[in-house]
Amino acid sequence: MDLYYQPLLRQSQKALIALYEKQASFYPHEIDLSNAFNRRNLQQISKSLRLPLLQIQTGESFDDATIIIEYLDSYISSGTQLIPIDKTQALYVRMYDRLSDNVLDKAIDAWLASQSQANQLQTKQLEKNLVNILTEFDQRLADNHWVCGDSFTLADCAFIPCLKALENKLHLLDYQHIGRYWIQSKLRGSVSQVLEEIELTLVTSQSEQLAIT
């Protein structure tokens, strides 16, 4: 398998966490979509230019993180079972995966984007919306070790990159249960590997910028 991804993108982080959880063997291809050569190479595989993109041995490819994880869980028996076998529990896992991707992720982007604008009222409103979503997760984690129970799942793969995006923007430890969850997440092997890759990418990017100036 080949994974085309960008370590600083939350959806790429989501897919990477799952690949490490499944102990999957894959070839990583870090892609810079601002690079014309990278874009041309990726377009030969997928015209959508969406990351992450997983190409499997048959030549087929999937360019959605959730679908990538569904594929991994269906065809790789090793590692963590990311989607429960129990159908009802699986529905909750998929529901909280969608909540992270379609609601929380978008709320984060909107709030972060607003901070560069002069409309402080709008920023406060977007922050209130973001806090309300986080409070819902915090309440859920009061009764769950991970997002959907005692086991690490697809829902955690989606939620953790969102928390990483907020780590230096909000006081996550102010949330009693999210604070505990974030600390335990960083101690998990798959997550720590992804966090290390993020930091390495940031350091490399900063070094390149300094070299240019």
ZAMARGU-4260 file (C-alpha; in steps of 0.2 Angstrom, whole numbers, plus 5000, padded with zeros to 4 digits):
<rodrens>
0) 5000/5000/5000 | 5005/5018/4997 | 4999/5033/5007 | 5000/5050/5000 | 4998/5063/5013
5) 5003/5079/5022 | 5008/5077/5040 | 5000/5095/5045 | 4983/5091/5038 | 4971/5084/5051
10) 4963/5071/5039 | 4981/5064/5035 | 4984/5063/5054 | 4968/5053/5056 | 4973/5041/5042
15) 4991/5039/5049 | 4985/5035/5067 | 4974/5021/5060 | 4988/5014/5049 | 4999/5013/5065
20) 4985/5006/5075 | 4982/4992/5062 | 5001/4989/5062 | 4999/4991/5043 | 5014/4990/5031
25) 5014/5004/5019 | 5025/5016/5009 | 5023/5034/5015 | 5024/5048/5001 | 5023/5066/5009
30) 5015/5077/4997 | 5017/5096/4996 | 5002/5102/4985 | 5010/5119/4982 | 5023/5110/4972
35) 5019/5108/4954 | 5029/5092/4952 | 5020/5084/4967 | 5003/5089/4961 | 5007/5081/4943
40) 5013/5065/4951 | 4997/5064/4962 | 4985/5068/4948 | 4991/5053/4939 | 4984/5043/4953
45) 4969/5054/4957 | 4962/5069/4948 | 4954/5075/4964 | 4971/5079/4972 | 4963/5076/4989
50) 4974/5070/5003 | 4976/5058/5011 | 4975/5045/4997 | 4978/5027/4999 | 4983/5016/4984
55) 4982/4998/4986 | 4990/4983/4976 | 4976/4982/4964 | 4979/5000/4958 | 4963/5006/4966
60) 4964/5021/4977 | 4954/5030/4991 | 4955/5048/4995 | 4944/5050/5010 | 4951/5046/5028
65) 4936/5038/5034 | 4935/5026/5019 | 4953/5022/5021 | 4950/5017/5039 | 4935/5007/5034
70) 4946/4998/5021 | 4960/4995/5033 | 4948/4988/5046 | 4940/4976/5034 | 4956/4969/5026
75) 4969/4970/5039 | 4966/4958/5054 | 4981/4964/5064 | 4982/4978/5077 | 4967/4987/5084
80) 4949/4984/5078 | 4944/5002/5074 | 4926/4999/5070 | 4917/4987/5082 | 4909/4971/5076
85) 4893/4975/5086 | 4882/4985/5074 | 4874/4997/5087 | 4891/5001/5094 | 4898/5003/5076
90) 4884/5016/5073 | 4890/5027/5088 | 4908/5026/5082 | 4903/5032/5064 | 4892/5045/5072
95) 4906/5053/5082 | 4918/5051/5068 | 4906/5062/5057 | 4904/5074/5072 | 4922/5077/5072
100) 4924/5078/5053 | 4908/5088/5049 | 4905/5098/5064 | 4921/5100/5075 | 4933/5101/5061
105) 4924/5115/5052 | 4921/5124/5068 | 4940/5124/5072 | 4943/5131/5054 | 4930/5144/5055
110) 4937/5150/5072 | 4955/5150/5068 | 4951/5159/5052 | 4941/5173/5061 | 4956/5177/5072
115) 4965/5186/5058 | 4950/5197/5055 | 4944/5212/5064 | 4927/5206/5069 | 4929/5202/5087
120) 4911/5198/5090 | 4911/5185/5076 | 4926/5177/5083 | 4918/5176/5100 | 4902/5168/5093
125) 4913/5155/5084 | 4923/5152/5099 | 4907/5149/5109 | 4901/5137/5096 | 4917/5128/5097
130) 4917/5127/5116 | 4899/5120/5115 | 4905/5106/5104 | 4920/5102/5115 | 4908/5102/5130
135) 4898/5089/5122 | 4913/5078/5119 | 4919/5082/5137 | 4902/5076/5144 | 4903/5060/5134
140) 4921/5056/5140 | 4915/5057/5158 | 4908/5040/5156 | 4920/5033/5142 | 4939/5030/5143
145) 4939/5033/5124 | 4926/5042/5114 | 4915/5027/5111 | 4919/5016/5126 | 4934/5006/5133
150) 4942/5003/5115 | 4951/5015/5104 | 4941/5017/5088 | 4938/5027/5072 | 4930/5040/5082
155) 4947/5043/5091 | 4956/5043/5075 | 4945/5058/5070 | 4944/5067/5087 | 4963/5067/5091
160) 4969/5078/5076 | 4956/5091/5081 | 4963/5092/5099 | 4980/5093/5092 | 4975/5108/5081
165) 4968/5117/5097 | 4982/5112/5109 | 4991/5129/5108 | 4975/5139/5105 | 4963/5133/5120
170) 4967/5127/5137 | 4962/5109/5134 | 4966/5104/5152 | 4952/5116/5158 | 4941/5102/5152
175) 4941/5089/5165 | 4938/5074/5154 | 4946/5080/5138 | 4961/5085/5148 | 4963/5067/5154
180) 4959/5060/5137 | 4972/5072/5128 | 4986/5066/5140 | 4982/5048/5138 | 4981/5050/5119
185) 4998/5057/5118 | 5005/5042/5127 | 4998/5030/5115 | 5010/5023/5102 | 5001/5027/5086
190) 4997/5045/5092 | 5015/5049/5098 | 5022/5043/5081 | 5010/5055/5072 | 5014/5070/5084
195) 5033/5067/5081 | 5030/5067/5063 | 5021/5084/5064 | 5035/5092/5075 | 5048/5086/5062
200) 5038/5093/5048 | 5036/5110/5057 | 5055/5110/5061 | 5060/5106/5043 | 5048/5119/5036
205) 5055/5133/5048 | 5073/5128/5043 | 5068/5129/5025 | 5060/5146/5027 | 5076/5153/5037
210) 5087/5146/5023 | 5077/5156/5010 | 5078/5172/5020
</rodrens>
